[in-house]
Amino acid sequence: MQTIIASSHRSGLRKKFAVVALALTTCLGGVAVAVPAADAAPVIRNDVMAVLAASALTDMQTYLVTGDRETRQRFVASRNGLAVAMSMRLGIDPVRMQVAWASADDTHQKALLAALSQLGVRYRRNMSRAGEGFDCSGLTSYAWAVAGVSIAHQSRTQIRAAVAITAATAQAGDLVYYPGHVMMYLGVDSAIVHAPNSGRTVEVGQLTKRKNVRFGDPTH
């Protein structure tokens, strides 16, 4: 799904979203949002984005149970603000990120927010424990379990069990895999969230490998 917006309107939206993102980080303790080069993989502990993702996830889960409109409005505002902040960090058009997240189904959105709620948590081999540590497949299995989908804690098994899709048809939250490593797609370009390796944390970045990359949807 793509939305075409006039360039002048898009420029105005970018400015508006930048103000929103700044206000959000101020409300969350004044922690600045890191904005590295687009291909960088930041190592950020105590990541402020995780707080916003956890809040958005809680509001989404509450809304899906209660149907409360105010809760839904709060969720959408939090999700959109998080998308803007992530776009700033990765050097991606915020409008495209917002559209990608809003277009994903509820299950994919929950999985994505669950993964993002663990930003800054340390990489730990063979672990899948919120707030304590994850390896790559531990993060994806945790995030999808929060969304109500059980997948194995093993990267190759995860992608084999998922329905094969293409980058063009993948939703935010879908699995991205190359031999030995599994990640979750952020829905735009090659942006992903993952637990990369020892000494790093759960973080967002850009997929640099191009060969043998596979996309998979765990919900089918």
Sequence and secondary structure as in RCSB ss.txt:
>XXXX:A:sequence
MQTIIASSHRSGLRKKFAVVALALTTCLGGVAVAVPAADAAPVIRNDVMAVLAASALTDMQTYLVTGDRETRQRF
VASRNGLAVAMSMRLGIDPVRMQVAWASADDTHQKALLAALSQLGVRYRRNMSRAGEGFDCSGLTSYAWAVAGVS
IAHQSRTQIRAAVAITAATAQAGDLVYYPGHVMMYLGVDSAIVHAPNSGRTVEVGQLTKRKNVRFGDPTH
>XXXX:A:secstr
      HHHHHHHHHHHHHHHHHHHHHTTS       TT     SS HHHHHHHHHHHHHHHHHHH  HHHHHHH
HHHHHHHHHHHHHHHT  HHHHHHHHHHS HHHHHHHHHHHTTTT BB TT EETTTEE HHHHHHHHHHHTT  
  SSHHHHHHHSEEE TTT  TT EEEETTEEEEE SSTTEEEE  STT BSEEEE    TT EEEETT 
